[in-house]
Amino acid sequence: MRKTGLYLAILWGIIFLPISMDAWGARLKDIAAFKGIRSNQLVGYGLVFGLNGTGDGPTTEFPIRTILNTLERMGVHIPPERFTQIKVKNVAAVIVTANLPPFARNGSRIDVHISSMGDSTSLAGGTLMLTPLKGVDEQVYALAQGPIVTGGFAVSGASGSSVQKNHPTVGIISKGALIEKEIPLSLDGKKELALTLFNPDFTTAEKTQETINRFMGGKYSRCVDSGTVLIQIPENYQQKVAEWIASLEKLEVTPDTIAKVILNERTGTVVIGENVRISTVAIAHGNLSIQIKEKLNVSQPLPFAPSAPEGTPPMVVPPKTGTGAIIAPGGATVITPESSITVKEEGGALMIVSSGVNLGDVIRALNAIGATPRDLIVILQSIKAAGALQAELEIF
């Protein structure tokens, strides 16, 4: 019985070993998207009411004109000569943005973001008035309205001191827009779809093609370029394309990446990709440090010393009788600066860094030099200039 259990365990591991190896890949929906199935951006202009004196100032004209036009549509007429007398501190002009997801239907709700346009200091506590959201074709696809949540605040005192948390001039309304018009998009009846990779790469496109063909049991897909894979839809799935896409999105593909090193000189950040290789090279790196110390000395006159006439220059003690420091004439007190400079250069031994077969070997070789992230930036640039770094070097 023990031997039988051992054989079954070994057989179980052999059967499921390839599956566990493929599990390290990424899902197809995480590295690619089907062409034409995307969200659309909406934008609108509106007003936020109910602010506690944090709205736009009197110098901002467009919210006042918008208020006047709104009041005219509601039957409230204001003579033109009184336009300059209107002051509204509780109203702010804003830009409203939203993303209309694919296959969004009438009656569905989406989130909207509100951003101040004028000199309003805070949108906290305000309510967005009914605002139409338009697409690039100037058609209204959604209507937004509701109370705003800013997640921050700004408080100022009479003396000019202020405290601010986050950005109170930007807010969000969760599910604050109601979809009024759908974007026509139908999948049923399609015979072919294009899969677009987020990071175009010929090797990744080839792996994607092989994975899809293996899943469908035939040559249903082909690579058009490094970022596009055309897929033919089987006849038995042309009337239920959504189910067929759902089955493809679950496939796992291991994406391939180019060898790249990212250097950020402002923050000292070094990121090394998995496929980076370094040829055998000798490196000597030494640090030069210069330290400057400033100290202020005070030259105090003797007690009861007579004061020197106004405009008398300070005196310098000759080297034979003193230190050469500046002393005060008469009874004046003088502050004299004293500087000390220290220069230290650390030794840079010549060290051979062998060619690395993987990322771990490269890291261990560079750590053996004892280099800091700032030093690594200079070292990697020098290795690239010598032609020993087989990777793309990208510097920010």
C-alpha positions as CSV (number, residue, x, y, z in Angstrom):
1,M,0.0,0.0,0.0
2,R,2.8,2.4,0.8
3,K,4.5,1.7,-2.6
4,T,1.2,2.2,-4.4
5,G,0.7,5.6,-2.7
6,L,4.2,6.7,-3.6
7,Y,3.7,5.8,-7.2
8,L,0.4,7.6,-7.3
9,A,2.0,10.7,-5.8
10,I,4.8,10.7,-8.4
11,L,2.4,10.1,-11.2
12,W,0.2,13.0,-9.9
13,G,3.2,15.3,-9.9
14,I,4.2,14.4,-13.5
15,I,0.7,14.9,-14.8
16,F,0.2,18.3,-13.2
17,L,3.8,19.7,-13.5
18,P,3.2,21.3,-17.0
19,I,0.0,22.9,-15.6
20,S,1.8,24.4,-12.6
21,M,4.5,25.7,-14.9
22,D,2.0,27.5,-17.2
23,A,0.3,29.0,-14.2
24,W,3.1,31.5,-13.9
25,G,1.9,33.2,-17.1
26,A,-0.3,36.2,-17.3
27,R,-3.9,36.1,-18.4
28,L,-4.7,37.2,-21.9
29,K,-7.1,39.8,-20.6
30,D,-4.2,41.4,-18.6
31,I,-1.8,41.8,-21.5
32,A,-4.1,42.5,-24.5
33,A,-7.5,43.8,-25.5
34,F,-9.8,43.3,-28.4
35,K,-9.8,46.1,-30.9
36,G,-13.0,48.2,-30.8
37,I,-14.0,47.1,-27.3
38,R,-13.0,50.2,-25.3
39,S,-14.4,53.0,-23.2
40,N,-15.1,56.5,-24.4
41,Q,-14.4,59.8,-22.7
42,L,-17.1,62.3,-21.8
43,V,-16.7,65.9,-20.8
44,G,-19.1,68.7,-19.7
45,Y,-19.2,72.1,-18.1
46,G,-21.3,72.8,-15.0
47,L,-21.8,74.7,-11.8
48,V,-21.4,73.7,-8.2
49,F,-23.7,75.3,-5.7
50,G,-23.9,75.4,-1.9
51,L,-20.3,76.3,-1.2
52,N,-19.5,78.0,2.1
53,G,-17.9,81.1,0.7
54,T,-15.2,79.1,-1.1
55,G,-16.6,79.6,-4.7
56,D,-15.2,81.7,-7.5
57,G,-14.3,85.3,-6.9
58,P,-15.9,88.4,-8.6
59,T,-13.1,88.6,-11.1
60,T,-14.1,85.3,-12.7
61,E,-16.8,86.2,-15.2
62,F,-17.8,82.9,-16.9
63,P,-19.6,81.4,-13.8
64,I,-21.6,84.7,-13.4
65,R,-22.6,84.6,-17.1
66,T,-23.6,80.9,-16.7
67,I,-25.8,81.7,-13.7
68,L,-27.5,84.5,-15.6
69,N,-28.3,82.2,-18.5
70,T,-29.6,79.6,-16.2
71,L,-31.8,82.1,-14.4
72,E,-33.2,83.3,-17.8
73,R,-34.2,79.7,-18.7
74,M,-35.9,79.4,-15.4
75,G,-37.9,82.6,-15.9
76,V,-35.8,85.0,-13.8
77,H,-34.8,88.1,-15.6
78,I,-32.0,90.4,-14.4
79,P,-31.4,93.8,-16.1
80,P,-28.0,94.1,-17.9
81,E,-27.0,97.1,-15.8
82,R,-27.0,95.0,-12.7
83,F,-24.6,92.3,-14.0
84,T,-21.6,94.0,-12.4
85,Q,-23.4,94.0,-9.0
86,I,-23.8,90.2,-8.8
87,K,-21.3,88.5,-6.5
88,V,-21.7,84.8,-5.8
89,K,-19.2,83.3,-3.4
90,N,-21.1,80.0,-3.0
91,V,-20.9,79.0,-6.7
92,A,-18.0,77.6,-8.7
93,A,-17.6,76.7,-12.4
94,V,-16.3,73.2,-12.9
95,I,-15.3,70.7,-15.6
96,V,-17.0,67.3,-15.3
97,T,-15.3,64.2,-16.8
98,A,-16.3,60.6,-17.0
99,N,-15.5,57.4,-18.9
100,L,-18.3,55.6,-20.7
101,P,-17.6,51.9,-20.6
102,P,-18.3,49.6,-23.6
103,F,-21.7,48.0,-23.8
104,A,-23.1,50.5,-21.2
105,R,-26.9,50.6,-21.5
106,N,-29.5,53.3,-20.9
107,G,-30.2,53.7,-17.2
108,S,-26.8,52.6,-16.0
109,R,-24.8,54.9,-13.8
110,I,-21.1,55.8,-14.0
111,D,-18.7,57.8,-11.8
112,V,-17.9,61.4,-12.6
113,H,-14.9,63.6,-11.6
114,I,-15.3,67.3,-10.9
115,S,-12.5,69.8,-11.2
116,S,-12.6,73.6,-10.5
117,M,-12.0,75.9,-13.4
118,G,-11.8,79.3,-11.6
119,D,-10.3,80.6,-8.4
120,S,-12.5,78.5,-6.1
121,T,-10.6,77.4,-3.0
122,S,-12.7,74.3,-2.1
123,L,-15.6,72.3,-3.5
124,A,-16.4,70.6,-0.2
125,G,-20.1,70.5,0.6
126,G,-21.1,71.6,-2.9
127,T,-23.7,70.0,-5.2
128,L,-23.3,69.7,-8.9
129,M,-26.1,71.1,-11.0
130,L,-27.5,69.0,-13.8
131,T,-24.7,68.8,-16.3
132,P,-24.8,67.2,-19.8
133,L,-21.8,65.1,-20.7
134,K,-20.8,65.0,-24.3
135,G,-18.5,62.9,-26.5
136,V,-16.1,64.0,-29.2
137,D,-19.1,64.0,-31.6
138,E,-20.9,66.7,-29.5
139,Q,-23.7,64.2,-28.7
140,V,-25.0,64.0,-25.1
141,Y,-24.5,60.5,-23.7
142,A,-25.0,61.1,-19.9
143,L,-26.3,63.5,-17.4
144,A,-24.5,64.2,-14.1
145,Q,-25.8,65.6,-10.9
146,G,-25.4,65.2,-7.2
147,P,-23.4,66.0,-4.0
148,I,-19.6,66.1,-4.3
149,V,-17.1,64.2,-2.1
150,T,-13.6,65.9,-2.1
151,G,-11.8,63.8,0.5
152,G,-9.9,66.9,1.7
153,F,-10.3,70.4,3.2
154,A,-8.6,73.8,3.2
155,V,-8.9,76.1,6.2
156,S,-7.3,79.6,6.4
157,G,-7.1,82.2,9.2
158,A,-7.3,86.0,9.2
159,S,-3.5,86.3,9.7
160,G,-2.8,84.4,6.4
161,S,-2.0,81.0,7.9
162,S,-3.7,78.0,6.3
163,V,-4.0,74.2,6.5
164,Q,-4.8,72.0,3.5
165,K,-5.3,68.3,3.2
166,N,-5.4,66.6,-0.3
167,H,-6.9,68.6,-3.1
168,P,-10.2,70.2,-2.1
169,T,-10.7,71.7,-5.6
170,V,-11.2,68.2,-7.1
171,G,-14.0,65.9,-6.2
172,I,-16.0,62.8,-7.3
173,I,-19.6,61.7,-7.4
174,S,-19.9,58.0,-7.2
175,K,-22.5,56.8,-9.7
176,G,-23.3,60.4,-10.3
177,A,-24.1,60.3,-14.0
178,L,-27.0,58.5,-15.7
179,I,-26.4,57.2,-19.2
180,E,-29.0,58.5,-21.7
181,K,-27.5,57.3,-25.0
182,E,-25.8,54.0,-25.9
183,I,-22.8,53.6,-28.2
184,P,-23.8,51.1,-30.9
185,L,-21.6,48.0,-30.7
186,S,-22.5,44.5,-31.5
187,L,-20.4,41.3,-31.5
188,D,-22.8,38.8,-32.9
189,G,-22.2,38.0,-36.5
190,K,-18.5,38.9,-36.5
191,K,-16.2,36.5,-38.3
192,E,-12.8,38.0,-37.1
193,L,-11.5,40.0,-34.2
194,A,-8.2,41.7,-33.7
195,L,-6.3,41.3,-30.4
196,T,-4.0,44.2,-29.5
197,L,-1.1,43.8,-27.1
198,F,-0.6,46.5,-24.5
199,N,3.2,46.1,-24.9
200,P,4.0,45.2,-28.6
201,D,6.5,42.5,-28.9
202,F,7.0,39.9,-31.7
203,T,7.9,37.1,-29.3
204,T,4.8,37.7,-27.1
205,A,2.6,37.9,-30.2
206,E,3.9,34.6,-31.4
207,K,3.4,33.0,-28.0
208,T,-0.2,34.4,-28.0
209,Q,-0.9,33.0,-31.4
210,E,0.4,29.5,-30.4
211,T,-1.6,29.5,-27.2
212,I,-4.9,30.4,-29.0
213,N,-4.3,27.9,-31.8
214,R,-3.5,25.2,-29.2
215,F,-6.7,26.0,-27.3
216,M,-8.9,26.1,-30.4
217,G,-7.3,23.0,-32.0
218,G,-6.4,24.6,-35.3
219,K,-4.8,27.5,-37.0
220,Y,-7.4,30.2,-36.2
221,S,-5.0,33.0,-35.4
222,R,-2.1,34.7,-37.0
223,C,0.3,37.5,-36.2
224,V,-0.1,40.7,-38.2
225,D,2.7,42.6,-36.5
226,S,4.3,42.9,-33.1
227,G,1.1,44.3,-31.5
228,T,-1.8,42.7,-33.4
229,V,-3.0,39.1,-33.6
230,L,-6.0,38.4,-35.9
231,I,-8.3,35.6,-34.7
232,Q,-11.0,33.9,-36.8
233,I,-14.2,33.1,-35.0
234,P,-15.5,29.6,-35.5
235,E,-18.9,29.3,-37.1
236,N,-20.5,27.6,-34.1
237,Y,-19.5,30.7,-32.0
238,Q,-20.4,33.5,-34.4
239,Q,-23.8,34.0,-32.7
240,K,-22.3,33.9,-29.2
241,V,-19.1,35.8,-29.6
242,A,-19.2,37.0,-26.0
243,E,-18.9,33.5,-24.6
244,W,-16.1,32.8,-27.0
245,I,-14.2,35.9,-25.9
246,A,-14.7,35.0,-22.2
247,S,-13.0,31.6,-22.9
248,L,-10.1,33.3,-24.6
249,E,-9.5,35.8,-21.9
250,K,-8.7,33.0,-19.4
251,L,-5.8,31.7,-21.4
252,E,-2.4,32.3,-19.9
253,V,0.6,33.6,-21.8
254,T,4.1,34.3,-20.5
255,P,4.9,37.7,-22.1
256,D,8.5,38.3,-23.3
257,T,10.3,41.6,-22.5
258,I,13.4,43.2,-23.8
259,A,16.5,43.7,-21.6
260,K,16.2,47.1,-20.1
261,V,17.8,49.1,-17.3
262,I,16.0,52.1,-15.9
263,L,18.0,54.8,-14.2
264,N,16.5,57.8,-12.3
265,E,19.2,60.2,-11.4
266,R,16.9,62.5,-9.5
267,T,15.9,59.8,-6.9
268,G,18.8,57.4,-7.3
269,T,16.5,54.6,-8.4
270,V,17.9,51.7,-10.4
271,V,15.6,49.0,-11.9
272,I,17.2,46.1,-13.8
273,G,15.1,43.9,-16.0
274,E,15.1,40.1,-16.0
275,N,16.9,39.6,-19.3
276,V,19.8,42.0,-18.6
277,R,23.3,40.5,-19.3
278,I,26.7,41.9,-18.6
279,S,29.9,40.7,-20.4
280,T,33.1,40.2,-18.5
281,V,34.5,43.6,-17.6
282,A,36.9,45.1,-15.1
283,I,35.6,47.9,-12.9
284,A,37.4,50.3,-10.6
285,H,35.2,52.8,-8.8
286,G,36.4,55.2,-6.1
287,N,34.6,58.0,-4.2
288,L,36.0,61.5,-3.8
289,S,34.5,63.4,-0.8
290,I,35.1,67.1,0.0
291,Q,34.0,68.4,3.4
292,I,33.9,72.1,4.2
293,K,33.3,73.4,7.7
294,E,32.6,77.0,8.6
295,K,33.1,78.4,12.0
296,L,32.6,81.9,13.3
297,N,35.1,83.4,15.8
298,V,34.4,86.5,17.9
299,S,37.2,89.0,18.6
300,Q,36.3,90.6,22.0
301,P,38.3,93.8,23.1
302,L,39.9,94.1,26.5
303,P,37.8,95.5,29.4
304,F,37.6,99.3,29.5
305,A,39.3,99.6,26.1
306,P,38.6,103.0,24.5
307,S,36.2,102.9,21.5
308,A,37.8,103.6,18.1
309,P,36.6,106.5,16.0
310,E,33.8,105.7,13.6
311,G,35.0,104.5,10.3
312,T,38.3,103.1,11.6
313,P,39.2,99.8,9.7
314,P,39.8,96.6,11.7
315,M,43.4,95.6,12.4
316,V,45.2,92.3,11.6
317,V,47.7,90.9,14.1
318,P,51.0,90.1,12.2
319,P,52.0,86.4,12.0
320,K,55.0,87.0,14.3
321,T,52.9,88.3,17.2
322,G,49.7,86.4,16.7
323,T,47.6,84.1,14.6
324,G,46.9,86.6,11.9
325,A,43.3,86.9,12.9
326,I,41.3,90.1,12.5
327,I,40.9,92.0,15.8
328,A,38.7,94.8,16.7
329,P,40.1,98.4,16.8
330,G,39.5,100.0,20.2
331,G,36.4,98.7,21.9
332,A,34.5,97.2,18.9
333,T,33.5,93.5,18.8
334,V,34.2,91.7,15.4
335,I,33.0,88.3,14.2
336,T,35.6,86.6,12.1
337,P,34.8,83.5,9.9
338,E,37.2,80.5,9.8
339,S,37.0,77.8,7.2
340,S,38.5,74.3,7.2
341,I,38.5,72.0,4.1
342,T,39.0,68.3,4.1
343,V,39.5,66.2,0.9
344,K,39.3,62.4,1.1
345,E,39.5,60.0,-1.8
346,E,38.6,56.4,-1.2
347,G,40.6,53.7,-2.9
348,G,39.0,52.1,-6.0
349,A,40.4,48.6,-6.5
350,L,40.1,47.1,-9.9
351,M,37.6,44.2,-9.8
352,I,36.6,41.8,-12.5
353,V,32.9,41.3,-13.0
354,S,32.2,38.1,-14.8
355,S,29.5,37.8,-17.4
356,G,26.1,37.2,-15.7
357,V,23.9,34.4,-16.9
358,N,20.8,35.7,-15.1
359,L,19.6,38.7,-13.1
360,G,20.8,37.2,-9.8
361,D,24.4,36.9,-11.0
362,V,24.4,40.5,-12.2
363,I,23.1,41.7,-8.9
364,R,25.6,39.7,-6.9
365,A,28.5,41.0,-9.2
366,L,27.5,44.6,-8.7
367,N,26.9,44.2,-5.0
368,A,30.4,42.8,-4.7
369,I,31.8,46.2,-5.6
370,G,30.0,47.8,-2.7
371,A,28.4,50.4,-4.9
372,T,25.4,52.5,-3.7
373,P,22.5,53.2,-6.0
374,R,24.0,56.5,-7.0
375,D,27.3,54.7,-7.8
376,L,25.4,52.1,-9.8
377,I,24.0,54.8,-12.1
378,V,27.5,55.9,-13.1
379,I,28.8,52.3,-13.2
380,L,26.0,51.1,-15.5
381,Q,26.5,54.1,-17.8
382,S,30.2,53.3,-18.0
383,I,29.6,49.6,-18.7
384,K,27.1,50.5,-21.4
385,A,29.6,52.9,-23.0
386,A,32.2,50.1,-23.0
387,G,29.8,47.8,-24.9
388,A,29.6,45.3,-22.1
389,L,25.9,45.9,-21.1
390,Q,23.6,43.9,-23.3
391,A,20.5,45.9,-22.5
392,E,18.7,49.1,-23.3
393,L,19.6,51.9,-21.0
394,E,16.8,54.4,-20.2
395,I,17.7,57.4,-18.1
396,F,15.1,59.8,-16.5
